Amino acid sequence: MPYEIPTVKVDLDEGKGWGPLKKRESAVFFKEVRHGTQKAVNAMTRKFLTFPNGQNPKLVVSGENDMRIEGVESIDVDLARVDFDAVNDALILGQVKEWSFGDVSQETLDGLSEDMRNKLVEAVNKLYGESGPFPKGGGGNLAKTSSRR
């Protein structure tokens, strides 16, 4: 029997959707950061990692979900150059198992209001916090509210 990642349902209406004519908006997130999500975010942010001068970073992979960078004391991400919309989309689409909006797809996500997208990003931050999908030793969770206007 394959391993199934536990999930958690998040109410995106903050309790405002009760009533016979009101639809409750919600999303079911995986409790653990999935490997595919980790890879997608790493691919988008790897080129923006910065290391102190004179340090020689080496990415060490010791298991499917255990990556760390050795040979450096600290790692930073040049946040000014990161495409937060792309990172947010990867985090949301990679971590949502199902939601009340229809299919979990880029097309559905693109059709959501900015307010609802920001609620999804807030849920990502609350669920994954500093354990965000980055190599151990740096980065934290990059999810920010959208820069789309």
MDTraj code that builds the backbone (N, CA, C; nanometers):
import mdtraj as md
import numpy as np

residues = "MET PRO TYR GLU ILE PRO THR VAL LYS VAL ASP LEU ASP GLU GLY LYS GLY TRP GLY PRO LEU LYS LYS ARG GLU SER ALA VAL PHE PHE LYS GLU VAL ARG HIS GLY THR GLN LYS ALA VAL ASN ALA MET THR ARG LYS PHE LEU THR PHE PRO ASN GLY GLN ASN PRO LYS LEU VAL VAL SER GLY GLU ASN ASP MET ARG ILE GLU GLY VAL GLU SER ILE ASP VAL ASP LEU ALA ARG VAL ASP PHE ASP ALA VAL ASN ASP ALA LEU ILE LEU GLY GLN VAL LYS GLU TRP SER PHE GLY ASP VAL SER GLN GLU THR LEU ASP GLY LEU SER GLU ASP MET ARG ASN LYS LEU VAL GLU ALA VAL ASN LYS LEU TYR GLY GLU SER GLY PRO PHE PRO LYS GLY GLY GLY GLY ASN LEU ALA LYS THR SER SER ARG ARG".split()
xyz = np.array([
    [0.0839, -0.1175, 0.0000],
    [0.0000, 0.0000, 0.0000],
    [0.0887, 0.1241, 0.0000],
    [0.0685, 0.2168, -0.0974],
    [0.1528, 0.3356, -0.1045],
    [0.1272, 0.4292, 0.0133],
    [0.2310, 0.5018, 0.0483],
    [0.2209, 0.6008, 0.1554],
    [0.1333, 0.7160, 0.1097],
    [0.0392, 0.7550, 0.1904],
    [-0.0461, 0.8698, 0.1594],
    [-0.0172, 0.9811, 0.2584],
    [0.0170, 1.0969, 0.2062],
    [0.0475, 1.2118, 0.2918],
    [-0.0805, 1.2591, 0.3591],
    [-0.0773, 1.2779, 0.4897],
    [-0.1958, 1.3308, 0.5593],
    [-0.2321, 1.4694, 0.5067],
    [-0.3586, 1.5040, 0.5185],
    [-0.4062, 1.6329, 0.4693],
    [-0.4768, 1.7098, 0.5804],
    [-0.4975, 1.8380, 0.5555],
    [-0.5720, 1.9236, 0.6473],
    [-0.6602, 2.0158, 0.5626],
    [-0.7866, 2.0291, 0.6029],
    [-0.8794, 2.1169, 0.5316],
    [-0.8724, 2.2560, 0.5925],
    [-0.8599, 2.3559, 0.5066],
    [-0.8490, 2.4951, 0.5496],
    [-0.9709, 2.5716, 0.4992],
    [-1.0413, 2.6349, 0.5917],
    [-1.1564, 2.7191, 0.5591],
    [-1.1029, 2.8537, 0.5127],
    [-1.1313, 2.8901, 0.3897],
    [-1.0810, 3.0150, 0.3335],
    [-1.1791, 3.1308, 0.3498],
    [-1.2968, 3.1016, 0.4033],
    [-1.3976, 3.2052, 0.4251],
    [-1.3951, 3.2596, 0.5673],
    [-1.3136, 3.2017, 0.6523],
    [-1.3047, 3.2416, 0.7929],
    [-1.4421, 3.2395, 0.8588],
    [-1.5189, 3.1338, 0.8296],
    [-1.6486, 3.1157, 0.8937],
    [-1.7606, 3.1989, 0.8363],
    [-1.7373, 3.2682, 0.7253],
    [-1.8390, 3.3586, 0.6701],
    [-1.9315, 3.2897, 0.5704],
    [-1.9097, 3.1640, 0.5412],
    [-1.9849, 3.0999, 0.4346],
    [-2.1060, 3.0213, 0.4788],
    [-2.1454, 3.0280, 0.6038],
    [-2.2588, 2.9499, 0.6491],
    [-2.3889, 3.0086, 0.5988],
    [-2.4849, 2.9242, 0.5770],
    [-2.6167, 2.9675, 0.5318],
    [-2.6582, 2.8859, 0.4113],
    [-2.7854, 2.8783, 0.3855],
    [-2.8341, 2.7909, 0.2794],
    [-2.7899, 2.8329, 0.1394],
    [-2.7638, 2.9599, 0.1156],
    [-2.7283, 3.0056, -0.0182],
    [-2.5806, 3.0402, -0.0341],
    [-2.5042, 3.0288, 0.0723],
    [-2.3633, 3.0668, 0.0662],
    [-2.2752, 2.9430, 0.0505],
    [-2.1852, 2.9508, -0.0438],
    [-2.0908, 2.8420, -0.0675],
    [-1.9666, 2.8659, 0.0176],
    [-1.9228, 2.7634, 0.0879],
    [-1.8009, 2.7741, 0.1678],
    [-1.6807, 2.7451, 0.0799],
    [-1.5851, 2.8353, 0.0789],
    [-1.4622, 2.8143, 0.0026],
    [-1.3589, 2.7504, 0.0946],
    [-1.2982, 2.6436, 0.0467],
    [-1.1995, 2.5727, 0.1274],
    [-1.0985, 2.5054, 0.0360],
    [-0.9893, 2.4618, 0.0960],
    [-0.8860, 2.3867, 0.0246],
    [-0.8320, 2.2797, 0.1175],
    [-0.8001, 2.1656, 0.0604],
    [-0.7384, 2.0564, 0.1354],
    [-0.5910, 2.0552, 0.0975],
    [-0.5054, 2.0845, 0.1957],
    [-0.3608, 2.0893, 0.1756],
    [-0.2958, 1.9626, 0.2290],
    [-0.1876, 1.9215, 0.1657],
    [-0.1048, 1.8156, 0.2216],
    [-0.0327, 1.8731, 0.3430],
    [-0.0241, 1.7953, 0.4518],
    [0.0414, 1.8441, 0.5736],
    [0.1925, 1.8535, 0.5573],
    [0.2493, 1.7687, 0.4737],
    [0.3934, 1.7679, 0.4516],
    [0.4239, 1.8302, 0.3151],
    [0.5390, 1.8952, 0.3054],
    [0.5808, 1.9491, 0.1769],
    [0.6154, 1.8312, 0.0863],
    [0.5501, 1.8241, -0.0278],
    [0.5715, 1.7147, -0.1215],
    [0.7022, 1.7342, -0.1965],
    [0.7626, 1.6218, -0.2373],
    [0.8913, 1.6256, -0.3065],
    [0.8825, 1.7073, -0.4361],
    [0.7752, 1.6907, -0.5117],
    [0.7593, 1.7655, -0.6364],
    [0.7516, 1.9153, -0.6131],
    [0.6859, 1.9539, -0.5032],
    [0.6788, 2.0962, -0.4677],
    [0.8179, 2.1473, -0.4338],
    [0.8912, 2.0695, -0.3547],
    [1.0288, 2.1040, -0.3170],
    [1.1139, 2.1268, -0.4416],
    [1.1072, 2.0348, -0.5358],
    [1.1879, 2.0449, -0.6573],
    [1.1498, 2.1673, -0.7401],
    [1.0206, 2.1931, -0.7537],
    [0.9760, 2.3067, -0.8344],
    [1.0242, 2.4392, -0.7768],
    [1.0087, 2.4563, -0.6466],
    [1.0508, 2.5811, -0.5828],
    [1.2034, 2.5938, -0.5859],
    [1.2743, 2.4844, -0.5613],
    [1.4207, 2.4889, -0.5685],
    [1.4678, 2.5308, -0.7069],
    [1.4039, 2.4768, -0.8111],
    [1.4433, 2.5108, -0.9476],
    [1.4228, 2.6601, -0.9756],
    [1.3162, 2.7168, -0.9191],
    [1.2877, 2.8595, -0.9423],
    [1.3778, 2.9520, -0.8623],
    [1.4258, 2.9076, -0.7475],
    [1.5011, 2.9969, -0.6591],
    [1.6507, 2.9665, -0.6530],
    [1.6940, 2.8521, -0.7027],
    [1.8355, 2.8120, -0.6901],
    [1.9302, 2.9180, -0.7434],
    [1.8980, 2.9776, -0.8579],
    [1.9895, 3.0760, -0.9181],
    [1.9974, 3.2055, -0.8380],
    [1.9086, 3.2218, -0.7395],
    [1.9087, 3.3432, -0.6585],
    [1.9672, 3.3212, -0.5191],
    [2.0224, 3.2002, -0.4927],
    [2.0884, 3.1753, -0.3653],
    [2.2183, 3.2538, -0.3615],
    [2.2474, 3.3130, -0.2470],
    [2.3728, 3.3852, -0.2304],
    [2.4459, 3.3306, -0.1084],
    [2.5766, 3.3271, -0.1178],
    [2.6605, 3.2738, -0.0110],
    [2.7672, 3.3770, 0.0242],
    [2.8090, 3.3805, 0.1503],
    [2.9176, 3.4727, 0.1877],
    [3.0438, 3.4430, 0.1060],
    [3.1210, 3.5486, 0.0769],
    [3.2453, 3.5326, 0.0004],
    [3.3381, 3.4324, 0.0657],
    [3.4024, 3.3519, -0.0171],
    [3.5006, 3.2569, 0.0330],
    [3.4426, 3.1244, 0.0783],
    [3.3122, 3.1103, 0.0804],
    [3.2535, 2.9831, 0.1207],
    [3.2237, 2.8991, -0.0031],
    [3.2411, 2.7682, 0.0102],
    [3.2251, 2.6771, -0.1014],
    [3.1038, 2.5874, -0.0776],
    [2.9872, 2.6266, -0.1295],
    [2.8667, 2.5480, -0.1026],
    [2.8630, 2.4167, -0.1798],
    [2.8039, 2.3165, -0.1164],
    [2.7844, 2.1869, -0.1810],
    [2.6469, 2.1357, -0.1388],
    [2.5616, 2.1049, -0.2373],
    [2.4295, 2.0505, -0.2093],
    [2.4443, 1.9012, -0.1812],
    [2.3957, 1.8578, -0.0652],
    [2.4039, 1.7175, -0.0253],
    [2.2615, 1.6627, -0.0187],
    [2.2378, 1.5553, -0.0929],
    [2.1079, 1.4901, -0.0911],
    [2.1275, 1.3542, -0.0266],
    [2.0620, 1.3333, 0.0889],
    [2.0800, 1.2067, 0.1601],
    [1.9482, 1.1308, 0.1736],
    [1.8586, 1.1575, 0.0860],
    [1.7282, 1.0925, 0.0880],
    [1.6332, 1.1730, 0.0027],
    [1.5188, 1.1168, -0.0259],
    [1.4248, 1.1837, -0.1154],
    [1.3836, 1.3202, -0.0640],
    [1.3668, 1.3344, 0.0663],
    [1.3203, 1.4608, 0.1220],
    [1.4216, 1.5270, 0.2141],
    [1.5473, 1.4865, 0.2084],
    [1.6484, 1.5433, 0.2969],
    [1.7609, 1.6034, 0.2136],
    [1.7538, 1.7349, 0.1935],
    [1.8591, 1.8054, 0.1220],
    [1.9145, 1.9128, 0.2137],
    [2.0437, 1.9321, 0.2069],
    [2.1040, 2.0382, 0.2850],
    [2.2268, 2.0886, 0.2097],
    [2.2687, 2.2056, 0.2451],
    [2.3864, 2.2635, 0.1833],
    [2.4963, 2.2666, 0.2872],
    [2.6109, 2.2072, 0.2533],
    [2.7255, 2.2027, 0.3433],
    [2.8348, 2.2939, 0.2893],
    [2.9245, 2.3315, 0.3763],
    [3.0374, 2.4147, 0.3370],
    [3.0101, 2.5633, 0.3472],
    [2.8944, 2.5991, 0.4023],
    [2.8621, 2.7407, 0.4209],
    [2.8003, 2.7590, 0.5585],
    [2.8183, 2.8759, 0.6117],
    [2.7595, 2.9066, 0.7418],
    [2.6195, 2.9645, 0.7288],
    [2.5920, 3.0309, 0.6166],
    [2.4596, 3.0885, 0.5981],
    [2.4256, 3.0925, 0.4501],
    [2.2993, 3.0931, 0.4234],
    [2.2485, 3.1001, 0.2866],
    [2.1403, 3.2067, 0.2854],
    [2.1419, 3.2871, 0.1841],
    [2.0361, 3.3850, 0.1662],
    [1.9790, 3.3689, 0.0268],
    [1.8616, 3.4224, 0.0070],
    [1.7992, 3.4242, -0.1243],
    [1.7830, 3.5698, -0.1619],
    [1.8272, 3.6055, -0.2823],
    [1.8130, 3.7419, -0.3321],
    [1.6655, 3.7636, -0.3658],
    [1.5883, 3.8064, -0.2652],
    [1.4431, 3.8158, -0.2786],
    [1.3985, 3.9163, -0.3837],
    [1.4813, 4.0152, -0.4124],
    [1.4439, 4.1167, -0.5106],
    [1.4336, 4.0572, -0.6512],
    [1.4971, 3.9429, -0.6738],
    [1.4995, 3.8840, -0.8073],
    [1.4049, 3.7649, -0.8216],
    [1.3422, 3.7213, -0.7142],
    [1.2549, 3.6032, -0.7185],
    [1.1171, 3.6413, -0.7720],
    [1.0634, 3.5595, -0.8601],
    [0.9278, 3.5782, -0.9125],
    [0.8312, 3.5144, -0.8123],
    [0.7790, 3.5958, -0.7197],
    [0.6930, 3.5433, -0.6139],
    [0.5639, 3.4835, -0.6676],
    [0.5115, 3.5383, -0.7761],
    [0.3896, 3.4812, -0.8321],
    [0.4140, 3.3368, -0.8762],
    [0.5262, 3.3119, -0.9419],
    [0.5579, 3.1756, -0.9864],
    [0.5817, 3.0835, -0.8678],
    [0.6531, 3.1321, -0.7669],
    [0.6780, 3.0515, -0.6471],
    [0.5464, 3.0215, -0.5761],
    [0.4624, 3.1226, -0.5595],
    [0.3331, 3.1015, -0.4946],
    [0.2492, 2.9996, -0.5711],
    [0.2459, 3.0120, -0.7037],
    [0.1697, 2.9158, -0.7830],
    [0.2216, 2.7743, -0.7621],
    [0.3540, 2.7575, -0.7618],
    [0.4121, 2.6245, -0.7417],
    [0.3778, 2.5698, -0.6035],
    [0.3853, 2.6552, -0.5012],
    [0.3512, 2.6116, -0.3655],
    [0.2041, 2.5728, -0.3545],
    [0.1176, 2.6564, -0.4085],
    [-0.0261, 2.6290, -0.3991],
    [-0.0624, 2.5044, -0.4782],
    [-0.0242, 2.4998, -0.6044],
    [-0.0628, 2.3866, -0.6890],
    [0.0044, 2.2568, -0.6466],
    [0.1239, 2.2669, -0.5895],
    [0.1934, 2.1471, -0.5439],
    [0.1422, 2.0929, -0.4118],
    [0.0824, 2.1790, -0.3311],
    [0.0416, 2.1378, -0.1965],
    [-0.1091, 2.1208, -0.1788],
    [-0.1898, 2.1691, -0.2719],
    [-0.3350, 2.1544, -0.2603],
    [-0.3777, 2.0235, -0.3251],
    [-0.4440, 1.9411, -0.2483],
    [-0.4961, 1.8147, -0.3009],
    [-0.6290, 1.8374, -0.3720],
    [-0.7145, 1.9198, -0.3122],
    [-0.8432, 1.9545, -0.3728],
    [-0.8903, 2.0848, -0.3125],
    [-0.9805, 2.1519, -0.3837],
    [-1.0378, 2.2751, -0.3329],
    [-1.1779, 2.2929, -0.3863],
    [-1.2488, 2.3890, -0.3338],
    [-1.3892, 2.4098, -0.3679],
    [-1.4085, 2.4847, -0.4993],
    [-1.3013, 2.5184, -0.5678],
    [-1.3092, 2.5989, -0.6895],
    [-1.3201, 2.5161, -0.8170],
    [-1.3082, 2.3838, -0.8076],
    [-1.3072, 2.2967, -0.9254],
    [-1.1762, 2.2218, -0.9322],
    [-1.1276, 2.1977, -1.0537],
    [-1.0006, 2.1275, -1.0704],
    [-0.8866, 2.2083, -1.0104],
    [-0.7902, 2.1391, -0.9506],
    [-0.6693, 2.2054, -0.9020],
    [-0.5779, 2.2187, -1.0237],
    [-0.5798, 2.3365, -1.0837],
    [-0.5026, 2.3604, -1.2056],
    [-0.4591, 2.5062, -1.2113],
    [-0.3619, 2.5323, -1.2976],
    [-0.3158, 2.6692, -1.3168],
    [-0.4290, 2.7567, -1.3693],
    [-0.5095, 2.7032, -1.4591],
    [-0.6210, 2.7791, -1.5152],
    [-0.7201, 2.8212, -1.4064],
    [-0.7531, 2.7284, -1.3165],
    [-0.8449, 2.7623, -1.2069],
    [-0.7812, 2.8650, -1.1142],
    [-0.6551, 2.8445, -1.0798],
    [-0.5850, 2.9381, -0.9918],
    [-0.5802, 3.0773, -1.0541],
    [-0.5539, 3.0853, -1.1832],
    [-0.5479, 3.2144, -1.2509],
    [-0.6832, 3.2853, -1.2525],
    [-0.7918, 3.2104, -1.2415],
    [-0.9243, 3.2687, -1.2428],
    [-0.9738, 3.3172, -1.1075],
    [-0.8981, 3.2903, -1.0012],
    [-0.9389, 3.3327, -0.8669],
    [-0.9128, 3.4811, -0.8461],
    [-0.9886, 3.5403, -0.7569],
    [-0.9662, 3.6811, -0.7231],
    [-0.8333, 3.6953, -0.6499],
    [-0.7805, 3.8154, -0.6524],
    [-0.6549, 3.8431, -0.5806],
    [-0.6714, 3.8167, -0.4312],
    [-0.7874, 3.8497, -0.3774],
    [-0.8156, 3.8255, -0.2365],
    [-0.8089, 3.6762, -0.2033],
    [-0.8674, 3.5923, -0.2886],
    [-0.8656, 3.4484, -0.2624],
    [-0.7253, 3.3913, -0.2807],
    [-0.6511, 3.4402, -0.3796],
    [-0.5116, 3.3950, -0.3983],
    [-0.4304, 3.4277, -0.2723],
    [-0.4514, 3.5475, -0.2186],
    [-0.3777, 3.5860, -0.0984],
    [-0.4163, 3.4990, 0.0212],
    [-0.5432, 3.4589, 0.0295],
    [-0.5837, 3.3675, 0.1366],
    [-0.5143, 3.2322, 0.1226],
    [-0.4957, 3.1862, -0.0003],
    [-0.4241, 3.0606, -0.0227],
    [-0.2771, 3.0743, 0.0186],
    [-0.2159, 3.1881, -0.0148],
    [-0.0764, 3.2120, 0.0243],
    [-0.0648, 3.2188, 0.1766],
    [-0.1600, 3.2840, 0.2419],
    [-0.1594, 3.2899, 0.3893],
    [-0.1707, 3.1497, 0.4488],
    [-0.2527, 3.0643, 0.3875],
    [-0.2646, 2.9262, 0.4349],
    [-0.1327, 2.8517, 0.4188],
    [-0.0625, 2.8742, 0.3061],
    [0.0686, 2.8123, 0.2837],
    [0.1648, 2.8556, 0.3943],
    [0.1686, 2.9858, 0.4230],
    [0.2586, 3.0355, 0.5271],
    [0.2257, 2.9762, 0.6635],
    [0.0975, 2.9680, 0.6948],
    [0.0567, 2.9146, 0.8243],
    [0.0889, 2.7659, 0.8361],
    [0.0653, 2.6908, 0.7302],
    [0.0869, 2.5461, 0.7345],
    [0.2349, 2.5074, 0.7339],
    [0.3156, 2.5755, 0.6531],
    [0.4539, 2.5313, 0.6333],
    [0.5569, 2.6230, 0.6964],
    [0.5210, 2.7458, 0.7264],
    [0.6092, 2.8383, 0.7971],
    [0.7535, 2.8292, 0.7553],
    [0.8404, 2.8242, 0.8515],
    [0.9848, 2.8191, 0.8255],
    [1.0300, 2.6849, 0.7698],
    [0.9427, 2.5850, 0.7678],
    [0.9830, 2.4562, 0.7106],
    [0.9602, 2.4544, 0.5610],
    [0.9362, 2.5716, 0.5031],
    [0.9065, 2.5816, 0.3609],
    [0.9988, 2.4982, 0.2753],
    [0.9667, 2.4839, 0.1498],
    [1.0389, 2.3911, 0.0633],
    [1.1751, 2.4406, 0.0162],
    [1.2699, 2.4507, 0.1104],
    [1.4045, 2.4940, 0.0786],
    [1.5051, 2.4026, 0.1457],
    [1.6268, 2.3939, 0.0900],
    [1.7288, 2.3118, 0.1549],
    [1.7505, 2.3558, 0.2986],
    [1.7731, 2.2608, 0.3869],
    [1.7984, 2.2936, 0.5272],
    [1.9183, 2.3864, 0.5353],
    [1.9059, 2.4906, 0.6153],
    [2.0163, 2.5828, 0.6314],
    [1.9868, 2.7202, 0.5747],
    [1.8782, 2.7350, 0.5019],
    [1.8525, 2.8682, 0.4505],
    [1.7226, 2.8787, 0.3753],
    [1.6837, 3.0003, 0.3525],
    [1.5678, 3.0258, 0.2696],
    [1.4417, 3.0514, 0.3469],
    [1.3988, 2.9577, 0.4286],
    [1.2690, 2.9712, 0.4930],
    [1.1605, 2.9599, 0.3881],
    [1.0436, 3.0040, 0.4190],
    [0.9338, 2.9957, 0.3240],
    [0.9226, 3.1270, 0.2487],
    [0.9274, 3.1196, 0.1170],
    [0.9241, 3.2399, 0.0346],
    [0.7849, 3.2906, 0.0043],
    [0.6824, 3.2170, 0.0420],
    [0.5470, 3.2581, 0.0026],
    [0.5157, 3.3986, 0.0550],
    [0.4777, 3.4815, -0.0348],
    [0.4392, 3.6197, -0.0034],
    [0.3064, 3.6454, -0.0727],
    [0.2401, 3.7507, -0.0311],
    [0.1191, 3.7847, -0.1033],
    [0.1583, 3.8258, -0.2445],
    [0.0687, 3.8094, -0.3350],
    [0.0953, 3.8267, -0.4773],
    [0.1359, 3.9691, -0.5120],
    [0.2182, 3.9796, -0.6139],
    [0.2555, 4.1116, -0.6651],
    [0.1702, 4.1467, -0.7853],
    [0.0766, 4.0577, -0.8229],
    [-0.0109, 4.0853, -0.9381],
    [-0.1043, 4.1995, -0.9038],
    [-0.1367, 4.2770, -0.9994],
    [-0.2297, 4.3880, -0.9803],
    [-0.3457, 4.3736, -1.0747],
])
top = md.Topology()
chain = top.add_chain()
for i, resn in enumerate(residues, 1):
    res = top.add_residue(resn, chain, resSeq=i)
    for name in ("N", "CA", "C"):
        top.add_atom(name, md.element.get_by_symbol(name[0]), res)
traj = md.Trajectory(xyz[None], top)
